Amino acid sequence: MVESPIVLEVRGLTKRFPGVLANDHIHLKLHKGQVLGLLGENGAGKSTLMNLIYGLYAPDEGEILVNGQAVAIHDANDAIRLGIGMVHQHFQLVPVLSVTENIMLGNESLRDRFFRFLDKKTARQRIVDIAQQYGLQVDPDALIQDLPVGVQQRVEIIKALYRKADILILDEPTSVLTPQEAEGLFEIIESLTAQGVSIIFITHKLKEIKRVCDTVTVLRLGKVVGDADPHTATSEELASLMVGRSVLLQVDKSDAHPRQAVLQVERLNVLDDRHLPAVREVSLEVRGGEIVGIAGVQGNGQTELVEAITGLRVIQSGLVRIDGRDVTHATPRTVTEAGTAHVPENRSKNGMVKELPITDNLVLQTYYLAPFSNNALRFDPAIEENAQALVTQYDVRTPSIFAHVGTLSGGNQQKAIIAREFSRNAKLLIVAQPTRGVDVGSIEFIHKQIVSMRDAGTAVLLISTELDEILSLSDRVAVMVGGRIVQTLSADELDRERIGLLMMGSVPAQEESA
């Protein structure tokens, strides 16, 4: 079989930041119509490398070749002219503009060479043609703010193809997608490569590498440590190559020994942002020493349930008690002081202050308490000592504890939030999407910490769209559909197929009343 031509090659690419060698003489090759997986831990240098290729950073050493020719890429415009497109982890879209307007932005179609009117009609038709060609269903007239995240991602892909990209970089493309949206993305990737588009797929999820990639290059601490065939390499081998040690891919835990109820939710009703019912008559109990998982396709009320319990959303009716204390209409601080630790689903919005250093972010819940303050003065040495200890214990990759948390990779931001919340000896741990955007080695560590807190008597409420995570960690599973808990299953009843059917709303009549 004749190997397809090399469309992109990186030779010796190196990038240094103060105190960090982010990329250390990187070599890789991408062939036409190929999906190259770039696998690595958080902070391994994956996104830095792609930012070099896309012209967002300038390399200190090395060269980039496109179709065999050495090129100078000074900015994103240079990359686009060379046929390189990039879909960022955080989309670059204007919410109040339409799909067509977003795709045209910066590359406007014009009619009448004298009056220079925008030619939206021609642009719209071209967008429709691209969408049909590559199986990217999207309404060109819809506003971005009205579209689900998975459809917004399609808009970003169409935007790159509209600019005639034939090399596409996807940076952690599934980090904000539901499992169903992720599967839709994989089908789109297959359609793109079948028509000659070449793709670099950045991830740390082993299942995705094996599902969609033709070959994989593994980065560790800024260096290429190996290449592998994802079809023949085992998940354990890929994990070991990525982390540099053997990794336990299954959760190791003993049976739970539940104590008295810590969280009690009774007939809770909550509205969503559109003022429509999101949580309907939900009753739930979590006891000390157990993990209760909430399973469900995203958008079935899990987010609103957590926000209501933690004081982030108004409760219409019902009751919430934490350790016997009524916190139904309490503020987030009151809920925290009742003994709750909360790892939020949206880390950027509810979990951190990006403009503040790591030191301050690690005491956001406790900055006004001893030993960090005496109510009048803050004690910086204690705050810095706390940050250094947590950064070390939870392996938060950062050049300094004084770096702004917004400068960290998404996975390291998540580890910082996990470190803060897990270290507070809470009676109740509410953890939503705990391993979203986190690499396999960190997932193993976070899972161990959750089980350790359970074994120490903490009540744990786990919300995750990763069914494997729910099944491997939970002692009981409550399935949410349409804002209701349709069934709660004990550990000996946990079965992937059964829970999957429940999540889809395919509940046998005899089970609905269970």
CORWO-V612718 format. One record per residue. N is the residue number from 1. RES is the residue in one letter. SS is DSSP state (hx for helix, st for strand, lp for the rest). PSI is psi in radians with two decimals (* if undefined). BURIAL is I if it has 9 or more other C-alpha atoms within 8 Angstrom, else O. Layout:
N&RES&SS&PSI&BURIAL, N&RES&SS&PSI&BURIAL
This chain:
1&M&lp&2.25&O, 2&V&lp&2.25&O, 3&E&lp&2.40&O, 4&S&lp&2.72&O, 5&P&lp&2.71&O, 6&I&st&2.14&I, 7&V&st&-0.40&I, 8&L&st&2.32&I, 9&E&st&2.43&I, 10&V&st&2.24&I, 11&R&st&1.99&I, 12&G&st&0.50&I, 13&L&st&2.25&I, 14&T&st&2.39&I, 15&K&st&2.22&I, 16&R&st&2.42&I, 17&F&st&2.85&O, 18&P&lp&2.01&O, 19&G&lp&0.00&O, 20&V&st&2.27&O, 21&L&st&1.63&I, 22&A&st&-0.72&I, 23&N&st&2.23&I, 24&D&st&1.58&I, 25&H&st&1.09&I, 26&I&st&2.37&I, 27&H&st&2.32&I, 28&L&st&2.78&O, 29&K&st&2.43&I, 30&L&st&2.19&I, 31&H&st&2.75&I, 32&K&lp&2.30&I, 33&G&lp&0.26&I, 34&Q&lp&2.61&I, 35&V&st&1.94&I, 36&L&st&2.03&I, 37&G&st&2.31&I, 38&L&st&1.87&I, 39&L&st&2.43&I, 40&G&st&2.81&I, 41&E&lp&2.93&I, 42&N&lp&2.28&I, 43&G&lp&0.17&I, 44&A&lp&-0.27&I, 45&G&lp&0.18&I, 46&K&hx&-0.92&I, 47&S&hx&-0.63&O, 48&T&hx&-0.78&I, 49&L&hx&-0.76&I, 50&M&hx&-0.62&I, 51&N&hx&-0.50&I, 52&L&hx&-0.79&I, 53&I&hx&-0.61&I, 54&Y&lp&0.01&I, 55&G&lp&0.16&I, 56&L&lp&-0.42&I, 57&Y&lp&2.71&I, 58&A&lp&2.29&I, 59&P&lp&2.63&I, 60&D&lp&-0.54&O, 61&E&st&2.86&I, 62&G&st&3.09&I, 63&E&st&2.78&I, 64&I&st&2.33&I, 65&L&st&2.31&I, 66&V&st&2.11&I, 67&N&lp&0.70&O, 68&G&lp&-0.08&I, 69&Q&st&2.28&O, 70&A&st&2.35&O, 71&V&st&2.70&O, 72&A&lp&2.08&O, 73&I&lp&1.78&I, 74&H&lp&-0.43&I, 75&D&lp&3.14&I, 76&A&hx&-0.54&I, 77&N&hx&-0.68&O, 78&D&hx&-0.77&I, 79&A&hx&-0.77&I, 80&I&hx&-0.73&I, 81&R&hx&-0.49&O, 82&L&lp&0.03&O, 83&G&lp&0.37&I, 84&I&st&2.17&I, 85&G&st&2.69&I, 86&M&st&2.28&I, 87&V&st&1.92&I, 88&H&lp&2.76&I, 89&Q&lp&-0.69&I, 90&H&lp&2.02&O, 91&F&lp&2.57&I, 92&Q&lp&1.11&O, 93&L&lp&2.66&O, 94&V&lp&1.95&O, 95&P&lp&-0.62&O, 96&V&lp&-0.04&O, 97&L&lp&2.79&I, 98&S&st&2.97&I, 99&V&hx&-0.86&I, 100&T&hx&-0.78&I, 101&E&hx&-0.68&I, 102&N&hx&-0.73&I, 103&I&hx&-0.61&I, 104&M&hx&-0.46&I, 105&L&lp&2.11&O, 106&G&lp&-0.15&O, 107&N&lp&0.90&O, 108&E&lp&2.39&O, 109&S&lp&2.30&I, 110&L&st&2.59&I, 111&R&st&2.66&I, 112&D&lp&1.77&O, 113&R&lp&-0.24&O, 114&F&lp&-0.76&O, 115&F&lp&-0.25&O, 116&R&lp&0.91&O, 117&F&st&2.56&O, 118&L&st&2.31&O, 119&D&lp&1.33&I, 120&K&hx&-0.55&I, 121&K&hx&-0.81&O, 122&T&hx&-0.75&O, 123&A&hx&-0.75&I, 124&R&hx&-0.75&I, 125&Q&hx&-0.68&O, 126&R&hx&-0.66&I, 127&I&hx&-0.75&I, 128&V&hx&-0.74&I, 129&D&hx&-0.77&O, 130&I&hx&-0.76&I, 131&A&hx&-0.74&I, 132&Q&hx&-0.70&I, 133&Q&hx&-0.70&O, 134&Y&hx&0.14&I, 135&G&lp&0.67&O, 136&L&lp&1.30&I, 137&Q&lp&2.15&O, 138&V&lp&2.54&O, 139&D&lp&1.99&O, 140&P&lp&-0.27&I, 141&D&lp&-0.11&O, 142&A&lp&2.59&I, 143&L&st&2.47&I, 144&I&hx&-0.71&I, 145&Q&hx&-0.29&O, 146&D&hx&0.00&O, 147&L&lp&2.49&I, 148&P&lp&2.80&O, 149&V&hx&-0.71&O, 150&G&hx&-0.64&I, 151&V&hx&-0.64&I, 152&Q&hx&-0.67&I, 153&Q&hx&-0.67&I, 154&R&hx&-0.68&I, 155&V&hx&-0.74&I, 156&E&hx&-0.70&I, 157&I&hx&-0.77&I, 158&I&hx&-0.67&I, 159&K&hx&-0.72&I, 160&A&hx&-0.75&I, 161&L&hx&-0.58&I, 162&Y&hx&-0.57&I, 163&R&lp&0.23&I, 164&K&lp&0.61&O, 165&A&lp&2.33&I, 166&D&lp&0.03&I, 167&I&st&2.12&I, 168&L&st&2.21&I, 169&I&st&2.14&I, 170&L&st&1.92&I, 171&D&st&1.89&I, 172&E&lp&0.99&I, 173&P&lp&-0.33&I, 174&T&lp&0.09&O, 175&S&lp&-0.42&O, 176&V&lp&0.20&O, 177&L&lp&2.63&I, 178&T&lp&2.86&I, 179&P&hx&-0.67&O, 180&Q&hx&-0.72&O, 181&E&hx&-0.64&I, 182&A&hx&-0.74&I, 183&E&hx&-0.66&O, 184&G&hx&-0.69&O, 185&L&hx&-0.73&O, 186&F&hx&-0.67&I, 187&E&hx&-0.65&O, 188&I&hx&-0.73&I, 189&I&hx&-0.74&I, 190&E&hx&-0.68&I, 191&S&hx&-0.72&I, 192&L&hx&-0.85&I, 193&T&hx&-0.56&I, 194&A&hx&-0.41&O, 195&Q&lp&0.33&O, 196&G&lp&-0.02&I, 197&V&lp&2.42&I, 198&S&st&2.41&I, 199&I&st&2.34&I, 200&I&st&2.12&I, 201&F&st&1.83&I, 202&I&st&2.22&I, 203&T&st&2.99&I, 204&H&lp&0.22&I, 205&K&lp&2.04&I, 206&L&hx&-0.67&I, 207&K&hx&-0.65&O, 208&E&hx&-0.70&I, 209&I&hx&-0.82&I, 210&K&hx&-0.48&I, 211&R&hx&-0.68&O, 212&V&hx&-0.28&I, 213&C&lp&2.57&I, 214&D&lp&-0.58&I, 215&T&st&2.86&I, 216&V&st&2.37&I, 217&T&st&2.31&I, 218&V&st&2.24&I, 219&L&st&2.48&I, 220&R&st&2.16&I, 221&L&lp&0.72&O, 222&G&lp&0.00&I, 223&K&st&2.64&I, 224&V&st&2.13&I, 225&V&st&-0.05&I, 226&G&st&2.85&O, 227&D&st&2.70&O, 228&A&st&2.77&I, 229&D&lp&1.94&I, 230&P&lp&-0.26&I, 231&H&lp&-0.39&O, 232&T&lp&-0.49&O, 233&A&lp&2.45&I, 234&T&lp&2.82&O, 235&S&hx&-0.66&O, 236&E&hx&-0.71&I, 237&E&hx&-0.73&O, 238&L&hx&-0.72&I, 239&A&hx&-0.74&I, 240&S&hx&-0.70&I, 241&L&hx&-0.68&I, 242&M&hx&-0.74&I, 243&V&hx&-0.44&I, 244&G&lp&0.25&O, 245&R&lp&2.92&O, 246&S&lp&2.49&O, 247&V&lp&2.35&I, 248&L&lp&1.94&O, 249&L&lp&-0.23&O, 250&Q&lp&2.54&O, 251&V&lp&2.26&I, 252&D&lp&1.89&O, 253&K&lp&2.65&O, 254&S&lp&3.10&O, 255&D&lp&2.60&O, 256&A&lp&2.70&I, 257&H&lp&1.40&O, 258&P&lp&2.59&I, 259&R&lp&-2.59&O, 260&Q&lp&2.79&O, 261&A&st&2.33&I, 262&V&st&-0.78&I, 263&L&st&2.22&I, 264&Q&st&2.10&I, 265&V&st&2.23&I, 266&E&st&2.08&I, 267&R&st&0.92&I, 268&L&st&2.35&I, 269&N&st&2.26&I, 270&V&st&2.52&I, 271&L&st&2.70&I, 272&D&lp&-2.98&I, 273&D&lp&-0.32&O, 274&R&lp&0.12&O, 275&H&lp&0.56&O, 276&L&lp&2.66&O, 277&P&st&2.20&I, 278&A&st&-0.62&I, 279&V&st&2.19&I, 280&R&st&1.93&I, 281&E&st&0.76&I, 282&V&st&2.22&I, 283&S&st&2.37&I, 284&L&st&2.52&O, 285&E&st&2.35&I, 286&V&st&2.14&I, 287&R&st&2.71&I, 288&G&lp&2.42&I, 289&G&lp&0.30&I, 290&E&lp&2.74&I, 291&I&st&2.07&I, 292&V&st&2.10&I, 293&G&st&2.46&I, 294&I&st&1.97&I, 295&A&st&2.53&I, 296&G&lp&2.63&I, 297&V&lp&2.40&I, 298&Q&lp&2.41&O, 299&G&lp&0.19&O, 300&N&lp&0.36&I, 301&G&lp&-0.07&I, 302&Q&hx&-0.78&I, 303&T&hx&-0.83&O, 304&E&hx&-0.59&I, 305&L&hx&-0.84&I, 306&V&hx&-0.76&I, 307&E&hx&-0.62&I, 308&A&hx&-0.76&I, 309&I&hx&-0.65&I, 310&T&lp&0.11&I, 311&G&lp&0.18&I, 312&L&lp&-0.13&I, 313&R&lp&2.48&I, 314&V&lp&2.38&I, 315&I&lp&2.25&I, 316&Q&lp&-0.79&O, 317&S&st&2.84&O, 318&G&st&-3.03&I, 319&L&st&2.43&I, 320&V&st&2.17&I, 321&R&st&2.42&I, 322&I&st&2.03&I, 323&D&lp&0.70&I, 324&G&lp&-0.07&O, 325&R&st&2.26&O, 326&D&st&2.02&O, 327&V&lp&0.49&I, 328&T&lp&-0.77&I, 329&H&lp&0.54&O, 330&A&lp&2.78&O, 331&T&lp&2.82&I, 332&P&hx&-0.67&I, 333&R&hx&-0.70&O, 334&T&hx&-0.72&I, 335&V&hx&-0.72&I, 336&T&hx&-0.80&I, 337&E&hx&-0.27&O, 338&A&lp&-0.09&I, 339&G&lp&0.47&I, 340&T&st&2.36&I, 341&A&st&2.44&I, 342&H&st&2.06&I, 343&V&st&1.86&I, 344&P&lp&2.73&I, 345&E&lp&-0.75&I, 346&N&lp&1.62&O, 347&R&hx&-0.60&I, 348&S&hx&-0.69&O, 349&K&hx&-0.76&O, 350&N&hx&-0.08&O, 351&G&hx&-0.26&I, 352&M&lp&2.94&I, 353&V&lp&1.83&I, 354&K&lp&-0.54&I, 355&E&lp&-0.14&O, 356&L&lp&2.69&I, 357&P&st&2.90&I, 358&I&hx&-0.69&I, 359&T&hx&-0.84&I, 360&D&hx&-0.65&I, 361&N&hx&-0.50&I, 362&L&lp&-0.04&I, 363&V&lp&0.41&I, 364&L&lp&-0.56&O, 365&Q&lp&-0.23&O, 366&T&lp&0.18&O, 367&Y&lp&-0.41&I, 368&Y&lp&0.08&I, 369&L&lp&2.79&I, 370&A&lp&2.55&O, 371&P&lp&0.19&O, 372&F&lp&-0.28&I, 373&S&st&2.75&I, 374&N&lp&0.52&I, 375&N&lp&-0.47&O, 376&A&lp&-0.67&O, 377&L&lp&2.51&O, 378&R&st&2.59&I, 379&F&lp&1.68&I, 380&D&hx&-0.67&O, 381&P&hx&-0.70&O, 382&A&hx&-0.68&I, 383&I&hx&-0.73&I, 384&E&hx&-0.67&I, 385&E&hx&-0.71&O, 386&N&hx&-0.78&I, 387&A&hx&-0.78&I, 388&Q&hx&-0.70&I, 389&A&hx&-0.75&O, 390&L&hx&-0.68&I, 391&V&hx&-0.69&I, 392&T&hx&-0.84&O, 393&Q&hx&-0.67&O, 394&Y&lp&0.16&I, 395&D&lp&0.87&O, 396&V&lp&2.00&I, 397&R&lp&1.92&I, 398&T&lp&2.54&O, 399&P&lp&-0.38&O, 400&S&lp&2.61&O, 401&I&lp&-0.18&I, 402&F&lp&-0.03&O, 403&A&lp&2.51&I, 404&H&st&2.38&I, 405&V&hx&-0.44&I, 406&G&hx&-0.27&I, 407&T&hx&-0.17&O, 408&L&lp&2.77&I, 409&S&lp&2.80&I, 410&G&hx&-0.73&I, 411&G&hx&-0.65&I, 412&N&hx&-0.51&I, 413&Q&hx&-0.76&I, 414&Q&hx&-0.72&I, 415&K&hx&-0.59&I, 416&A&hx&-0.73&I, 417&I&hx&-0.76&I, 418&I&hx&-0.79&I, 419&A&hx&-0.80&I, 420&R&hx&-0.83&I, 421&E&hx&-0.68&I, 422&F&hx&-0.34&I, 423&S&lp&0.07&O, 424&R&lp&0.18&O, 425&N&lp&0.90&O, 426&A&lp&2.70&I, 427&K&lp&-0.55&I, 428&L&st&2.21&I, 429&L&st&2.05&I, 430&I&st&2.01&I, 431&V&st&2.01&I, 432&A&st&2.17&I, 433&Q&lp&1.00&I, 434&P&lp&-0.47&I, 435&T&lp&0.32&I, 436&R&lp&2.14&O, 437&G&lp&0.30&I, 438&V&lp&2.49&I, 439&D&lp&2.97&I, 440&V&hx&-0.63&I, 441&G&hx&-0.70&I, 442&S&hx&-0.60&I, 443&I&hx&-0.80&I, 444&E&hx&-0.78&I, 445&F&hx&-0.79&O, 446&I&hx&-0.76&I, 447&H&hx&-0.72&I, 448&K&hx&-0.69&I, 449&Q&hx&-0.69&I, 450&I&hx&-0.80&I, 451&V&hx&-0.67&I, 452&S&hx&-0.72&O, 453&M&hx&-0.71&I, 454&R&hx&-0.81&I, 455&D&hx&-0.42&I, 456&A&lp&-0.01&O, 457&G&lp&0.01&I, 458&T&lp&2.47&I, 459&A&st&2.26&I, 460&V&st&2.15&I, 461&L&st&2.01&I, 462&L&st&2.21&I, 463&I&st&2.19&I, 464&S&lp&2.49&I, 465&T&lp&-0.13&I, 466&E&lp&1.83&O, 467&L&hx&-0.62&I, 468&D&hx&-0.70&O, 469&E&hx&-0.77&O, 470&I&hx&-0.83&I, 471&L&hx&-0.63&I, 472&S&hx&-0.45&O, 473&L&hx&-0.55&I, 474&S&lp&2.53&I, 475&D&lp&-0.50&I, 476&R&st&2.62&I, 477&V&st&2.20&I, 478&A&st&2.22&I, 479&V&st&2.18&I, 480&M&st&2.27&I, 481&V&st&2.20&I, 482&G&lp&0.58&O, 483&G&lp&-0.01&I, 484&R&st&2.65&I, 485&I&st&1.95&I, 486&V&st&-0.41&I, 487&Q&st&2.58&I, 488&T&st&2.23&I, 489&L&st&2.44&I, 490&S&st&3.00&I, 491&A&hx&-0.70&I, 492&D&hx&-0.07&O, 493&E&hx&-0.04&O, 494&L&lp&2.05&I, 495&D&lp&2.21&O, 496&R&hx&-0.84&O, 497&E&hx&-0.73&O, 498&R&hx&-0.80&O, 499&I&hx&-0.66&I, 500&G&hx&-0.73&O, 501&L&hx&-0.71&I, 502&L&hx&-0.74&I, 503&M&hx&-0.55&I, 504&M&lp&-0.07&O, 505&G&lp&0.13&O, 506&S&lp&1.29&O, 507&V&lp&2.06&O, 508&P&lp&2.52&O, 509&A&hx&-0.66&O, 510&Q&hx&-0.35&O, 511&E&hx&-0.38&O, 512&E&hx&-0.58&I, 513&S&lp&0.01&O, 514&A&lp&*&O
